[in-house]
C-alpha cells in the first residue's frame, strides 16, 4: 500500500497513522464508549433482584451488602444508577387503607356498575374534600424503588388504619 502525505497533515500525525497501519492493519481509531463498566451483568442482577424483592431497601444498605459479598466495592450512587437503568425510580410509597379481599370485590363491582351512568346522574352527586392534620408529628415518608404504573402493587404501599393515628380530620365542600 502506498501512503500519500497531505499538505495539512503534520509529521507526528502521519507517523502515528503509519505505525497504526503496520501494527494493527487499520488507520481509524477504535470505537470506545468511555470507561469500562465496573459491574458485570451478574452484579446488576444481584442489585435489581434485591429491590424487586423488597422495594423499601435503601441504596446505602444494598451497597454495604454488596461490598461484603463481592470483591468490587461500589457506592450507593452506583446502586441508584443501576436501578435507574433498569427502569426503577425512587418514589414515595402510597398510603392505602387495609381492605379485605371480600370488600375489594364489592368495591370493584360497585365501580363497574357506575361506569355507564349518564352525565345527568353525576350532576346530582356531591364531591367533598378532606384534609387530615396530625396531632402527634408527621406520618413520615417511606420511599420505594418501583417501575412506572406499579404504585398500587401491594409491595409498594404503606398500610394505614382508618381510625386512630392521632389526627384531626377537616371536611370541606
DSSP file (Angstrom, degrees, kcal/mol; ACC not computed):
  #  RESIDUE AA STRUCTURE BP1 BP2  ACC     N-H-->O    O-->H-N    N-H-->O    O-->H-N    TCO  KAPPA ALPHA  PHI   PSI    X-CA   Y-CA   Z-CA
    1    1 A X              0   0    0      0, 0.0     2,-0.4     0, 0.0     0, 0.0   0.000 360.0 360.0 360.0 145.4    0.0    0.0    0.0
    2    2 A X        -     0   0    0      2,-0.0     2,-0.4     0, 0.0     0, 0.0  -0.895 360.0-144.8-110.4 134.0    1.2    3.5   -0.8
    3    3 A X        -     0   0    0     -2,-0.4     2,-0.5     2,-0.0    15,-0.0  -0.795   6.9-157.0 -98.6 137.8    0.8    6.4    1.6
    4    4 A X        -     0   0    0     -2,-0.4     2,-0.6     0, 0.0    -2,-0.0  -0.965  13.4-138.4-113.4 126.8    0.2    9.9    0.3
    5    5 A X        -     0   0    0     -2,-0.5     2,-0.2     2,-0.0    -2,-0.0  -0.739  16.2-146.4 -87.4 122.5    1.1   12.8    2.6
    6    6 A X    >   -     0   0    0     -2,-0.6     3,-1.1     1,-0.1    -1,-0.0  -0.613  18.0-122.6 -86.0 148.8   -1.5   15.6    2.5
    7    7 A X  T 3  S+     0   0    0      1,-0.2    -1,-0.1    -2,-0.2    -2,-0.0   0.793 109.1  53.1 -63.1 -28.4   -0.3   19.2    2.9
    8    8 A X  T 3  S+     0   0    0      2,-0.1    -1,-0.2     0, 0.0     2,-0.2   0.627  90.3  94.5 -84.1 -11.4   -2.5   19.8    6.0
    9    9 A X    <   -     0   0    0     -3,-1.1     2,-0.2     1,-0.1    -4,-0.0  -0.559  69.0-136.4 -83.5 143.2   -1.1   16.8    8.0
   10   10 A X     >  -     0   0    0     -2,-0.2     4,-1.8     1,-0.1     5,-0.2  -0.493  24.3-109.2 -91.3 167.7    1.7   17.1   10.4
   11   11 A X  H  > S+     0   0    0      1,-0.2     4,-2.2     2,-0.2     5,-0.1   0.862 116.2  52.9 -65.2 -38.2    4.6   14.7   10.6
   12   12 A X  H  > S+     0   0    0      2,-0.2     4,-2.2     1,-0.2    -1,-0.2   0.878 107.9  51.4 -68.6 -36.3    3.6   13.3   14.0
   13   13 A X  H  > S+     0   0    0      2,-0.2     4,-2.3     1,-0.2    -1,-0.2   0.920 111.6  47.0 -64.6 -42.3    0.1   12.5   12.7
   14   14 A X  H  X S+     0   0    0     -4,-1.8     4,-2.6     2,-0.2     5,-0.2   0.883 110.2  52.7 -67.2 -38.0    1.5   10.7    9.7
   15   15 A X  H  X S+     0   0    0     -4,-2.2     4,-2.3     2,-0.2    -1,-0.2   0.913 110.5  48.4 -62.3 -42.3    3.9    8.8   11.9
   16   16 A X  H  X S+     0   0    0     -4,-2.2     4,-2.5     2,-0.2    -2,-0.2   0.919 112.1  48.8 -63.1 -44.5    1.0    7.7   14.1
   17   17 A X  H  X S+     0   0    0     -4,-2.3     4,-2.3     2,-0.2    -2,-0.2   0.915 112.9  46.6 -65.2 -43.7   -1.1    6.6   11.1
   18   18 A X  H  X S+     0   0    0     -4,-2.6     4,-2.4     2,-0.2    -1,-0.2   0.910 113.3  49.0 -66.8 -40.1    1.7    4.6    9.5
   19   19 A X  H  X S+     0   0    0     -4,-2.3     4,-2.4    -5,-0.2     5,-0.3   0.914 111.5  50.0 -63.2 -42.7    2.6    2.9   12.8
   20   20 A X  H  X S+     0   0    0     -4,-2.5     4,-2.5     1,-0.2     6,-0.7   0.892 111.8  48.0 -62.6 -41.1   -1.1    2.0   13.4
   21   21 A X  H  X S+     0   0    0     -4,-2.3     4,-1.4     4,-0.2    -2,-0.2   0.906 113.3  46.9 -68.6 -40.7   -1.4    0.6    9.9
   22   22 A X  H  < S+     0   0    0     -4,-2.4    -2,-0.2    -5,-0.2    -1,-0.2   0.897 121.0  36.5 -68.2 -39.8    1.8   -1.5   10.2
   23   23 A X  H  < S+     0   0    0     -4,-2.4    -2,-0.2    -5,-0.2    -3,-0.2   0.887 137.0  13.9 -82.5 -40.7    1.0   -2.9   13.7
   24   24 A X  H  < S-     0   0    0     -4,-2.5    -3,-0.2    -5,-0.3    -2,-0.2   0.392  92.2-122.6-121.7   2.4   -2.8   -3.4   13.5
   25   25 A X  S  < S+     0   0    0     -4,-1.4     2,-0.3    -5,-0.4    -4,-0.2   0.861  79.2  96.3  57.3  41.1   -3.6   -3.1    9.8
   26   26 A X        -     0   0    0     -6,-0.7    -2,-0.3    -9,-0.1    -1,-0.2  -0.976  53.9-162.7-150.2 160.2   -6.1   -0.2   10.3
   27   27 A X        +     0   0    0     -2,-0.3     2,-0.2    -3,-0.1    -6,-0.1   0.519  67.2  79.3-122.9 -11.3   -6.0    3.6   10.2
   28   28 A X  S    S-     0   0    0      1,-0.1     2,-0.1    -8,-0.1    -2,-0.0  -0.634  84.4-100.5 -97.5 159.9   -9.1    4.7   12.1
   29   29 A X        -     0   0    0     -2,-0.2     2,-0.1     1,-0.1    -1,-0.1  -0.375  40.5-101.6 -73.0 152.7   -9.4    4.9   15.9
   30   30 A X        -     0   0    0      1,-0.1     2,-0.6    -2,-0.1    -1,-0.1  -0.459  36.9-113.4 -70.7 147.8  -11.2    2.1   17.8
   31   31 A X        +     0   0    0     -2,-0.1     2,-0.3     2,-0.0    -1,-0.1  -0.747  43.6 172.1 -86.5 123.2  -14.7    2.9   18.9
   32   32 A X        -     0   0    0     -2,-0.6     3,-0.1     1,-0.0    -3,-0.0  -0.946  32.1-151.9-129.3 151.3  -15.0    3.2   22.7
   33   33 A X        -     0   0    0      1,-0.4     2,-0.3    -2,-0.3    -2,-0.0   0.177  57.8 -93.4-107.1  17.7  -17.8    4.3   24.9
   34   34 A X  S    S+     0   0    0      3,-0.0    -1,-0.4     0, 0.0     3,-0.1  -0.771  83.6   8.4 111.8-156.2  -15.7    5.6   27.7
   35   35 A X  S    S-     0   0    0     -2,-0.3     3,-0.1     1,-0.1    -3,-0.0  -0.361  83.4-104.6 -64.1 138.0  -14.5    4.0   30.9
   36   36 A X        -     0   0    0      1,-0.1    -1,-0.1    -2,-0.1     2,-0.0  -0.311  44.9 -94.7 -62.3 147.9  -15.2    0.2   31.1
   37   37 A X        -     0   0    0      1,-0.1    -1,-0.1    -3,-0.1    -3,-0.0  -0.346  23.3-149.8 -66.1 143.0  -18.1   -0.8   33.4
   38   38 A X  S    S+     0   0    0     -3,-0.1     2,-0.3     2,-0.1    -1,-0.1   0.827  78.0  61.7 -80.0 -34.1  -17.2   -1.7   37.0
   39   39 A X  S    S-     0   0    0      1,-0.0     2,-0.1     4,-0.0    -2,-0.1  -0.701  73.6-139.8-100.4 146.2  -20.1   -4.1   37.4
   40   40 A X     >  -     0   0    0     -2,-0.3     4,-2.1     1,-0.1     5,-0.1  -0.400  35.8 -98.9 -89.5 173.9  -20.8   -7.3   35.5
   41   41 A X  H  > S+     0   0    0      1,-0.2     4,-2.5     2,-0.2     5,-0.2   0.870 126.0  56.1 -60.6 -36.7  -24.3   -8.4   34.4
   42   42 A X  H  > S+     0   0    0      2,-0.2     4,-2.1     1,-0.2    -1,-0.2   0.901 106.4  49.5 -62.2 -41.8  -24.3  -10.7   37.4
   43   43 A X  H  > S+     0   0    0      2,-0.2     4,-2.1     1,-0.2    -2,-0.2   0.907 109.7  51.5 -63.9 -42.0  -23.7   -7.8   39.7
   44   44 A X  H  X S+     0   0    0     -4,-2.1     4,-2.6     1,-0.2     5,-0.2   0.930 109.8  49.6 -59.4 -45.9  -26.5   -5.8   38.0
   45   45 A X  H  X S+     0   0    0     -4,-2.5     4,-2.6     1,-0.2    -1,-0.2   0.885 108.3  54.0 -61.9 -39.3  -28.9   -8.8   38.5
   46   46 A X  H  X S+     0   0    0     -4,-2.1     4,-1.7     2,-0.2    -1,-0.2   0.937 111.9  43.7 -59.5 -48.4  -27.9   -9.0   42.2
   47   47 A X  H  X S+     0   0    0     -4,-2.1     4,-1.4     1,-0.2    -2,-0.2   0.931 116.1  46.2 -65.6 -46.7  -28.7   -5.3   42.8
   48   48 A X  H  X S+     0   0    0     -4,-2.6     4,-2.0     1,-0.2    -1,-0.2   0.898 109.6  54.8 -64.6 -40.7  -32.0   -5.4   40.9
   49   49 A X  H  X S+     0   0    0     -4,-2.6     4,-2.1    -5,-0.2    -1,-0.2   0.875 103.4  56.4 -61.4 -38.3  -33.2   -8.6   42.5
   50   50 A X  H  X S+     0   0    0     -4,-1.7     4,-2.1     1,-0.2    -1,-0.2   0.915 112.0  41.7 -58.9 -43.8  -32.7   -7.1   46.0
   51   51 A X  H  < S+     0   0    0     -4,-1.4    -1,-0.2     2,-0.2    -2,-0.2   0.769 110.3  55.8 -80.4 -25.9  -35.0   -4.2   45.2
   52   52 A X  H  < S+     0   0    0     -4,-2.0     3,-0.3     1,-0.2    -1,-0.2   0.890 112.5  44.2 -70.1 -38.0  -37.6   -6.3   43.3
   53   53 A X  H  < S+     0   0    0     -4,-2.1     2,-0.4     1,-0.3    -2,-0.2   0.934 134.9  13.9 -67.9 -46.8  -37.9   -8.5   46.4
   54   54 A X    ><  -     0   0    0     -4,-2.1     3,-1.5    -5,-0.2    -1,-0.3  -0.830  64.5-175.9-134.9  94.5  -38.0   -5.6   48.9
   55   55 A X  T 3  S+     0   0    0     -2,-0.4    90,-1.8    -3,-0.3    -1,-0.1   0.624  78.8  69.0 -67.5 -11.6  -38.6   -2.1   47.2
   56   56 A X  T 3  S+     0   0    0     88,-0.2    -1,-0.3    99,-0.1    87,-0.2   0.463  72.6 114.3 -87.9   0.3  -38.2   -0.3   50.6
   57   57 A X    <   -     0   0    0     -3,-1.5     2,-0.3    -7,-0.2    88,-0.1  -0.288  64.9-125.2 -65.2 155.1  -34.5   -1.0   50.9
   58   58 A X     >  -     0   0    0      1,-0.1     4,-1.9    86,-0.0     5,-0.2  -0.736  13.4-123.5 -99.7 154.5  -32.1    1.9   50.7
   59   59 A X  H  > S+     0   0    0     -2,-0.3     4,-2.4     1,-0.2     5,-0.2   0.829 111.8  59.9 -63.0 -32.0  -29.2    2.1   48.2
   60   60 A X  H  > S+     0   0    0      2,-0.2     4,-1.9     1,-0.2    -1,-0.2   0.918 106.1  45.8 -63.0 -44.8  -26.8    2.6   51.2
   61   61 A X  H  > S+     0   0    0      2,-0.2     4,-2.2     1,-0.2    -2,-0.2   0.903 113.8  48.2 -66.8 -41.2  -27.8   -0.8   52.7
   62   62 A X  H  X S+     0   0    0     -4,-1.9     4,-2.6     2,-0.2    -2,-0.2   0.885 110.6  50.8 -69.2 -37.7  -27.6   -2.7   49.4
   63   63 A X  H  X S+     0   0    0     -4,-2.4     4,-2.3     2,-0.2    11,-0.4   0.891 110.7  50.1 -66.4 -36.8  -24.2   -1.2   48.6
   64   64 A X  H  X S+     0   0    0     -4,-1.9     4,-1.4     2,-0.2    -2,-0.2   0.913 112.7  46.2 -65.8 -41.9  -22.9   -2.2   52.0
   65   65 A X  H  X S+     0   0    0     -4,-2.2     4,-2.0     2,-0.2    -2,-0.2   0.889 112.1  51.3 -66.4 -39.0  -24.2   -5.7   51.5
   66   66 A X  H  X S+     0   0    0     -4,-2.6     4,-2.6     1,-0.2    -2,-0.2   0.914 107.7  52.4 -63.1 -42.9  -22.7   -5.8   48.0
   67   67 A X  H  < S+     0   0    0     -4,-2.3    -1,-0.2     1,-0.2    -2,-0.2   0.813 110.2  49.2 -65.5 -29.8  -19.3   -4.7   49.4
   68   68 A X  H  < S+     0   0    0     -4,-1.4    -1,-0.2    -5,-0.1    -2,-0.2   0.883 118.5  37.7 -72.8 -39.0  -19.4   -7.5   51.9
   69   69 A X  H  < S+     0   0    0     -4,-2.0     2,-0.3    -5,-0.1    -2,-0.2   0.751 116.7  46.5 -88.0 -25.6  -20.3  -10.3   49.4
   70   70 A X  S  < S-     0   0    0     -4,-2.6     0, 0.0    -5,-0.2     0, 0.0  -0.801  72.1-129.8-121.6 159.7  -18.2   -9.2   46.4
   71   71 A X  S    S+     0   0    0     -2,-0.3     2,-0.7     2,-0.1    -1,-0.1   0.725  88.7  81.6 -80.3 -21.5  -14.7   -8.1   45.8
   72   72 A X  S    S-     0   0    0     -6,-0.1     2,-0.3   -34,-0.0    -2,-0.1  -0.759  76.0-143.6 -87.6 114.3  -15.6   -5.0   43.8
   73   73 A X        -     0   0    0     -2,-0.7     2,-0.3    -5,-0.0    -9,-0.1  -0.576  21.4-174.3 -77.6 139.0  -16.6   -2.1   46.2
   74   74 A X        -     0   0    0    -11,-0.4     2,-0.2    -2,-0.3    -7,-0.1  -0.917  18.2-126.8-130.2 158.7  -19.4    0.1   44.9
   75   75 A X    >>  -     0   0    0     -2,-0.3     4,-1.5     1,-0.1     3,-0.5  -0.563  30.5-108.0 -97.4 164.6  -21.0    3.3   46.2
   76   76 A X  H 3> S+     0   0    0      1,-0.2     4,-2.3     2,-0.2     5,-0.2   0.840 120.0  59.5 -59.8 -32.3  -24.7    4.0   46.9
   77   77 A X  H 3> S+     0   0    0      1,-0.2     4,-2.3     2,-0.2    -1,-0.2   0.860 101.3  53.9 -66.5 -33.6  -24.8    6.2   43.8
   78   78 A X  H <> S+     0   0    0     -3,-0.5     4,-2.2     2,-0.2    -1,-0.2   0.902 107.8  50.7 -64.8 -40.3  -23.7    3.2   41.6
   79   79 A X  H  X S+     0   0    0     -4,-1.5     4,-2.2     2,-0.2    -2,-0.2   0.929 110.8  48.6 -61.7 -45.2  -26.6    1.2   43.0
   80   80 A X  H  X S+     0   0    0     -4,-2.3     4,-2.5     1,-0.2    -2,-0.2   0.891 109.9  52.2 -62.3 -39.5  -29.0    4.1   42.2
   81   81 A X  H  X S+     0   0    0     -4,-2.3     4,-2.0     2,-0.2    -1,-0.2   0.900 109.4  49.1 -63.5 -41.5  -27.5    4.3   38.6
   82   82 A X  H  X S+     0   0    0     -4,-2.2     4,-1.3     2,-0.2    -2,-0.2   0.904 112.1  49.3 -64.1 -42.0  -28.1    0.6   38.1
   83   83 A X  H  <>S+     0   0    0     -4,-2.2     5,-2.7     1,-0.2     4,-0.2   0.908 110.5  48.9 -66.1 -42.3  -31.7    0.8   39.3
   84   84 A X  H ><5S+     0   0    0     -4,-2.5     3,-1.3     1,-0.2    -1,-0.2   0.885 108.7  53.8 -65.5 -37.0  -32.5    3.8   37.1
   85   85 A X  H 3<5S+     0   0    0     -4,-2.0    -1,-0.2     1,-0.3    -2,-0.2   0.808 107.0  52.7 -65.6 -28.3  -31.0    2.0   34.1
   86   86 A X  T 3<5S-     0   0    0     -4,-1.3    -1,-0.3    -3,-0.2    -2,-0.2   0.422 125.3-103.2 -86.1   0.8  -33.3   -1.0   34.9
   87   87 A X  T < 5S+     0   0    0     -3,-1.3     2,-0.4     1,-0.3    61,-0.4   0.574  78.1 133.9  90.5   9.8  -36.4    1.4   34.9
   88   88 A X      < -     0   0    0     -5,-2.7     2,-0.4    -6,-0.2    -1,-0.3  -0.799  33.4-169.6 -95.3 134.7  -36.8    1.6   38.7
   89   89 A X  E     -A  146   0A   0     57,-3.1    57,-2.3    -2,-0.4     2,-0.6  -0.934  26.7-113.9-123.6 146.8  -37.3    5.0   40.2
   90   90 A X  E     +A  145   0A   0     -2,-0.4     2,-0.3    55,-0.2    55,-0.2  -0.693  49.5 159.9 -79.9 121.2  -37.3    6.2   43.8
   91   91 A X  E     -A  144   0A   0     53,-3.1    53,-3.2    -2,-0.6     2,-0.3  -0.906  44.9 -94.4-137.2 162.0  -40.8    7.3   44.8
   92   92 A X  E     -A  143   0A   0     -2,-0.3    51,-0.2    51,-0.2     2,-0.2  -0.596  46.5-113.5 -74.6 140.2  -42.9    7.9   47.9
   93   93 A X        -     0   0    0     49,-3.5    49,-0.3    -2,-0.3    64,-0.2  -0.558  30.0-118.7 -74.8 137.6  -45.0    4.9   48.9
   94   94 A X  E     -b  157   0B   0     62,-0.9    64,-3.0    57,-0.4     2,-0.6  -0.503  20.9-131.5 -73.8 144.3  -48.7    5.5   48.6
   95   95 A X  E     +b  158   0B   0     62,-0.2     2,-0.4    -2,-0.2    64,-0.2  -0.879  33.4 171.0 -98.9 124.0  -50.7    5.1   51.8
   96   96 A X  E     -b  159   0B   0     62,-2.1    64,-1.6    -2,-0.6     2,-0.1  -0.971  33.9-110.1-132.6 146.9  -53.8    3.0   51.5
   97   97 A X  E     -b  160   0B   0     -2,-0.4     2,-0.4    62,-0.2    64,-0.2  -0.412  42.4 -99.3 -71.0 150.1  -56.3    1.6   54.0
   98   98 A X        -     0   0    0     62,-1.2     2,-0.4    -2,-0.1    64,-0.1  -0.591  46.9-173.9 -70.1 125.3  -56.2   -2.1   54.7
   99   99 A X        -     0   0    0     -2,-0.4    -3,-0.0    -3,-0.0     2,-0.0  -0.987  19.3-127.8-127.1 132.0  -59.1   -3.7   52.6
  100  100 A X     >  -     0   0    0     -2,-0.4     4,-2.1     1,-0.1     5,-0.1  -0.279  26.5-111.0 -72.9 163.9  -60.2   -7.3   52.8
  101  101 A X  H  > S+     0   0    0      1,-0.2     4,-1.9     2,-0.2     5,-0.1   0.876 118.4  53.4 -63.0 -38.6  -60.5   -9.4   49.7
  102  102 A X  H  > S+     0   0    0      1,-0.2     4,-2.0     2,-0.2    -1,-0.2   0.930 110.7  45.7 -62.9 -46.4  -64.3   -9.6   50.1
  103  103 A X  H  > S+     0   0    0      1,-0.2     4,-2.6     2,-0.2    -1,-0.2   0.841 108.2  57.4 -67.8 -32.4  -64.5   -5.8   50.3
  104  104 A X  H  X S+     0   0    0     -4,-2.1     4,-2.2     2,-0.2    -1,-0.2   0.919 107.8  47.5 -61.9 -42.6  -62.2   -5.3   47.3
  105  105 A X  H  X S+     0   0    0     -4,-1.9     4,-2.3     2,-0.2    -2,-0.2   0.907 112.5  49.2 -65.0 -41.7  -64.6   -7.4   45.2
  106  106 A X  H  X S+     0   0    0     -4,-2.0     4,-2.2     1,-0.2    -2,-0.2   0.911 111.5  49.1 -63.4 -42.6  -67.6   -5.4   46.4
  107  107 A X  H  X S+     0   0    0     -4,-2.6     4,-2.3     1,-0.2    -1,-0.2   0.892 111.1  50.2 -64.3 -39.5  -65.8   -2.1   45.6
  108  108 A X  H  X S+     0   0    0     -4,-2.2     4,-2.4     2,-0.2    -2,-0.2   0.913 110.3  48.8 -66.4 -43.1  -64.8   -3.3   42.1
  109  109 A X  H  X S+     0   0    0     -4,-2.3     4,-1.8     2,-0.2    -2,-0.2   0.897 111.7  50.1 -65.0 -38.9  -68.4   -4.4   41.3
  110  110 A X  H  X S+     0   0    0     -4,-2.2     4,-1.2     2,-0.2    -2,-0.2   0.924 110.7  49.6 -62.7 -44.0  -69.8   -1.1   42.5
  111  111 A X  H  X S+     0   0    0     -4,-2.3     4,-0.7     1,-0.2     3,-0.4   0.909 109.9  50.5 -62.5 -42.5  -67.2    0.8   40.4
  112  112 A X  H >< S+     0   0    0     -4,-2.4     3,-0.6     1,-0.2     4,-0.5   0.860 107.5  54.2 -64.1 -34.7  -68.1   -1.2   37.3
  113  113 A X  H 3< S+     0   0    0     -4,-1.8     3,-0.3     1,-0.2    -1,-0.2   0.781 107.7  51.2 -69.8 -25.2  -71.8   -0.5   37.9
  114  114 A X  H >< S+     0   0    0     -4,-1.2     3,-1.2    -3,-0.4    -1,-0.2   0.578  88.7  83.0 -86.6 -10.8  -71.1    3.3   38.0
  115  115 A X  T << S+     0   0    0     -4,-0.7    -1,-0.2    -3,-0.6    -2,-0.1   0.868  92.2  44.5 -63.1 -37.7  -69.1    3.3   34.7
  116  116 A X  T 3  S+     0   0    0     -4,-0.5    -1,-0.2    -3,-0.3     2,-0.1   0.213  80.9 127.0 -97.1  15.6  -72.2    3.5   32.4
  117  117 A X    <   -     0   0    0     -3,-1.2    -3,-0.0     1,-0.1     5,-0.0  -0.467  63.4-111.9 -70.6 143.3  -74.1    6.2   34.3
  118  118 A X    >>  -     0   0    0     -2,-0.1     4,-0.9     1,-0.1     3,-0.8  -0.270  24.6-108.9 -72.4 164.2  -75.2    9.2   32.2
  119  119 A X  H 3> S+     0   0    0      1,-0.2     4,-0.7     2,-0.2     3,-0.2   0.805 116.9  62.8 -64.2 -29.3  -73.7   12.6   32.7
  120  120 A X  H >4 S+     0   0    0      1,-0.2     3,-0.5     2,-0.2     4,-0.5   0.839  97.1  58.4 -65.7 -31.4  -77.0   13.9   34.2
  121  121 A X  H X4 S+     0   0    0     -3,-0.8     3,-1.2     1,-0.2    -1,-0.2   0.904 103.0  52.3 -61.7 -41.3  -76.6   11.4   37.0
  122  122 A X  H >< S+     0   0    0     -4,-0.9     3,-1.0     1,-0.3    -1,-0.2   0.641  94.1  71.6 -74.9 -13.9  -73.3   12.9   38.0
  123  123 A X  T << S+     0   0    0     -4,-0.7    -1,-0.3    -3,-0.5    -2,-0.2   0.753  98.7  49.8 -68.8 -22.7  -74.8   16.4   38.2
  124  124 A X  T <  S+     0   0    0     -3,-1.2     2,-0.4    -4,-0.5    -1,-0.2   0.293  90.5  99.4 -98.6   8.7  -76.6   15.3   41.3
  125  125 A X    <   -     0   0    0     -3,-1.0     2,-0.5    -4,-0.0    -3,-0.0  -0.818  62.2-147.0-100.5 135.2  -73.5   13.9   43.1
  126  126 A X        -     0   0    0     -2,-0.4     2,-0.4     2,-0.0    -2,-0.1  -0.887   9.9-161.4-103.5 126.1  -71.7   16.0   45.7
  127  127 A X        -     0   0    0     -2,-0.5     2,-0.3    46,-0.1    -2,-0.0  -0.852   9.4-163.3-104.5 141.5  -67.9   15.6   46.0
  128  128 A X        -     0   0    0     -2,-0.4     2,-0.4     2,-0.0    45,-0.2  -0.877  14.0-131.9-126.6 159.2  -66.1   16.7   49.1
  129  129 A X  E     -C  172   0C   0     43,-2.7    43,-3.0    -2,-0.3     2,-0.4  -0.906  20.8-166.7-110.5 133.3  -62.6   17.5   50.1
  130  130 A X  E     -C  171   0C   0     -2,-0.4     2,-0.4    41,-0.2    41,-0.2  -0.932   4.9-174.1-120.9 145.2  -61.0   16.0   53.2
  131  131 A X  E     -C  170   0C   0     39,-2.3    39,-3.3    -2,-0.4     2,-0.5  -0.998  11.9-148.6-138.9 135.2  -57.8   17.0   54.9
  132  132 A X  E     -C  169   0C   0     -2,-0.4     2,-0.5    37,-0.2    37,-0.2  -0.876   5.4-163.2-107.0 133.4  -56.1   15.4   57.9
  133  133 A X  E     -C  168   0C   0     35,-3.3    35,-3.3    -2,-0.5     2,-0.2  -0.969  19.6-133.9-113.6 124.0  -54.0   17.3   60.4
  134  134 A X  E     -C  167   0C   0     -2,-0.5     3,-0.3    33,-0.2    33,-0.3  -0.537  15.5-168.7 -79.4 140.1  -51.7   15.2   62.6
  135  135 A X  S    S+     0   0    0     31,-3.1     2,-0.6    30,-0.2    32,-0.2   0.827  84.2  46.7 -90.7 -39.9  -51.6   15.8   66.3
  136  136 A X  S    S-     0   0    0     30,-1.0    -1,-0.2    29,-0.3    31,-0.1  -0.448 121.5 -76.7-104.8  58.4  -48.5   13.7   67.2
  137  137 A X  S    S-     0   0    0     -2,-0.6    -1,-0.3    -3,-0.3     2,-0.1  -0.188  74.6 -39.3  80.7-175.0  -46.0   14.7   64.5
  138  138 A X        -     0   0    0      1,-0.1     3,-0.1    -3,-0.1    -5,-0.0  -0.386  42.8-124.4 -86.2 163.6  -45.9   13.7   60.8
  139  139 A X        -     0   0    0      1,-0.1    -1,-0.1    -2,-0.1    -2,-0.0   0.644  53.7-131.8 -77.5 -15.2  -46.7   10.3   59.4
  140  140 A X        -     0   0    0      1,-0.1     2,-0.5     2,-0.0    -1,-0.1   0.056  14.8 -91.8  81.2 163.5  -43.2   10.3   57.8
  141  141 A X        -     0   0    0     -3,-0.1     2,-0.5   -49,-0.0    -1,-0.1  -0.964  30.2-160.4-118.8 127.1  -42.4    9.5   54.2
  142  142 A X        -     0   0    0     -2,-0.5   -49,-3.5   -49,-0.3     2,-0.3  -0.924  12.1-148.6-108.4 127.0  -41.4    6.0   53.1
  143  143 A X  E     -A   92   0A   0     -2,-0.5     2,-0.3   -51,-0.2   -51,-0.2  -0.711  14.7-176.1 -96.7 144.8  -39.5    5.6   49.8
  144  144 A X  E     -A   91   0A   0    -53,-3.2   -53,-3.1    -2,-0.3     2,-0.6  -0.964  25.2-129.8-133.3 152.9  -39.8    2.7   47.5
  145  145 A X  E     +A   90   0A   0    -90,-1.8     2,-0.3    -2,-0.3   -55,-0.2  -0.925  47.4 150.2-101.2 118.4  -38.0    1.8   44.2
  146  146 A X  E     -A   89   0A   0    -57,-2.3   -57,-3.1    -2,-0.6     2,-0.1  -0.946  42.8-111.3-146.3 163.9  -40.6    0.8   41.6
  147  147 A X    >   -     0   0    0     -2,-0.3     3,-1.3   -59,-0.2   -59,-0.1  -0.408  56.7 -69.6 -87.6 171.1  -41.3    0.9   37.9
  148  148 A X  T 3  S+     0   0    0    -61,-0.4    -1,-0.2     1,-0.2   -60,-0.0  -0.301 118.5  14.1 -59.5 144.3  -43.9    3.0   36.2
  149  149 A X  T 3  S+     0   0    0      1,-0.1    -1,-0.2    -3,-0.1     3,-0.2   0.695  96.8 104.0  62.4  24.0  -47.5    2.2   36.9
  150  150 A X    X   +     0   0    0     -3,-1.3     3,-1.5     1,-0.1     6,-0.2   0.136  38.7 111.0-112.8  17.7  -46.6   -0.1   39.8
  151  151 A X  T 3  S+     0   0    0      1,-0.3   -57,-0.4    -5,-0.1    -1,-0.1   0.774  78.3  49.1 -67.0 -24.5  -47.7    2.4   42.6
  152  152 A X  T 3  S+     0   0    0     -3,-0.2     2,-0.3     5,-0.1    -1,-0.3   0.288  78.0 121.1 -99.2  11.1  -50.7    0.2   43.6
  153  153 A X  S X  S-     0   0    0     -3,-1.5     3,-2.2     1,-0.1     4,-0.3  -0.579  73.6-123.9 -67.2 132.4  -48.7   -3.0   43.9
  154  154 A X  G >  S+     0   0    0      1,-0.3     3,-1.0    -2,-0.3    -1,-0.1   0.780 110.3  60.1 -54.3 -27.9  -49.1   -4.2   47.5
  155  155 A X  G 3  S+     0   0    0      1,-0.2    -1,-0.3     3,-0.0  -100,-0.1   0.786 106.0  48.6 -67.9 -25.0  -45.3   -4.3   47.9
  156  156 A X  G <  S+     0   0    0     -3,-2.2   -62,-0.9    -6,-0.2     2,-0.3   0.273  97.4  90.2 -99.8  10.7  -45.2   -0.6   47.2
  157  157 A X  E <   -b   94   0B   0     -3,-1.0     2,-0.5    -4,-0.3   -62,-0.2  -0.741  63.9-142.1-107.5 155.1  -48.0    0.5   49.5
  158  158 A X  E     -b   95   0B   0    -64,-3.0   -62,-2.1    -2,-0.3     2,-0.1  -0.977  28.0-125.9-112.4 124.8  -47.9    1.6   53.2
  159  159 A X  E     -b   96   0B   0     -2,-0.5     2,-0.3   -64,-0.2   -62,-0.2  -0.382  25.5-163.7 -70.7 146.5  -50.9    0.4   55.2
  160  160 A X  E     -b   97   0B   0    -64,-1.6   -62,-1.2    -2,-0.1     2,-0.5  -0.936  16.2-130.3-129.0 153.4  -53.0    2.9   57.1
  161  161 A X        -     0   0    0     -2,-0.3     3,-0.1   -64,-0.2   -64,-0.1  -0.887  13.8-143.2-104.1 133.5  -55.5    2.5   59.8
  162  162 A X  S    S+     0   0    0     -2,-0.5     2,-0.6     1,-0.2    -1,-0.1   0.922  86.7  34.2 -65.6 -45.8  -58.8    4.2   59.3
  163  163 A X  S    S+     0   0    0      3,-0.0     2,-0.3     2,-0.0    -1,-0.2  -0.943 110.2  26.5-116.1 121.1  -59.5    5.3   62.9
  164  164 A X        +     0   0    0     -2,-0.6     3,-0.4     3,-0.1    -3,-0.0  -0.929  49.6 117.4 133.5-158.9  -56.5    6.2   65.1
  165  165 A X  S    S-     0   0    0     -2,-0.3   -29,-0.3     1,-0.2   -30,-0.2   0.525  92.0 -90.2  70.0   8.4  -53.1    7.6   64.5
  166  166 A X  S    S+     0   0    0      1,-0.2   -31,-3.1   -32,-0.1   -30,-1.0   0.942  80.6 136.3  62.0  56.5  -53.8   10.8   66.4
  167  167 A X  E     -C  134   0C   0     -3,-0.4     2,-0.4   -33,-0.3   -33,-0.2  -0.917  48.8-133.3-133.6 161.2  -55.1   13.1   63.8
  168  168 A X  E     -C  133   0C   0    -35,-3.3   -35,-3.3    -2,-0.3     2,-0.5  -0.946  20.5-145.3-113.0 134.2  -57.9   15.6   63.2
  169  169 A X  E     -C  132   0C   0     -2,-0.4     2,-0.5   -37,-0.2   -37,-0.2  -0.877   8.6-163.0-104.8 124.8  -60.0   15.4   60.0
  170  170 A X  E     -C  131   0C   0    -39,-3.3   -39,-2.3    -2,-0.5     2,-0.5  -0.928   7.6-159.3-107.0 126.3  -61.3   18.7   58.5
  171  171 A X  E     +C  130   0C   0     -2,-0.5     2,-0.3   -41,-0.2   -41,-0.2  -0.906  14.8 172.8-109.1 129.3  -64.1   18.2   55.9
  172  172 A X  E      C  129   0C   0    -43,-3.0   -43,-2.7    -2,-0.5    -2,-0.0  -0.938 360.0 360.0-131.9 156.7  -64.8   20.9   53.4
  173  173 A X              0   0    0     -2,-0.3   -46,-0.1   -45,-0.2   -43,-0.1   0.393 360.0 360.0-106.9 360.0  -67.1   21.1   50.4
